[in-house]
Amino acid sequence: MKSYVKLYGPDFLKALEKLEKVTQEDPVITGEAQRLLMEPAKLMSPLTPDSRKVLKTVCPDWTLSFEWQQTPSLENVKALIEKIDNALLGTKAHYSIMTVSDPLAPPTPEDSIQIPSEITGSYAITFFKFIGPPISKTFEVFPKIIETHPVVESGSLLSREGGPQLGIFDYALIWSRLPSPVELRQFLETIDNELGTLGIMYDAITRSYR
């Protein structure tokens, strides 16, 4: 399993150099950073009929990866995220991260969620993808947000049997019932205020289930 990091400039090269030093300087991270910059020669090569997969292989959606020698726990992944946050301090760069077995086939987000047994009717899930730093601060902020919204049943980083599966999305919040448009708007306003203060960008999508 690997953790794949996508960097966003400015300070792209400066941030890249800092992240390549993370595994060298911290024994908590079990792995080796691998730079995955595009090679001009490969960009000139013709694509096969399976153009989407080939394009992703030639032009990956990530900048570098951290290879884990053993399947990481959620705590291991959270520790890596915190190290990346600290490494990017002093730069203007941003990043997103995914930890999956196969980056070309990330798991379906719903497969990583356990629905509380007390939910028996229709419900909704709001999925989040974060762009930090400091992504690690969301681990402190989201539990507090959940406490103030009684309709939100629970929330967690995405994981399933076999280890963390943070791919298309990072975090999921489960609504105990289908929220009204007003409730959803008020909830996202709270998210805006909390994450905006931290400087975190995010994408969110809410899906309903019956």
Buried (B, 14 or more C-beta within 10 A) or exposed (E): BBBBBBBBEEBBEBBBEBBBEBBEEBEEBBBBBEEBEEEEEEEEEEEEEEEEEBEEEBEBEBBBBBEBEEEBEBEBBBBBBBBBBBBBEEBEBBBBBBBBBEBEEBBEBEEBBEBEEEBEEEBBBBBBBBBBBBBBBBBEBBEEBBEEBEBBBBBBBBBEEEBBBBBBBBBBBBBBBBBEEEBBEEBBEEBEEBBEEBEBBBEBEBEEBE
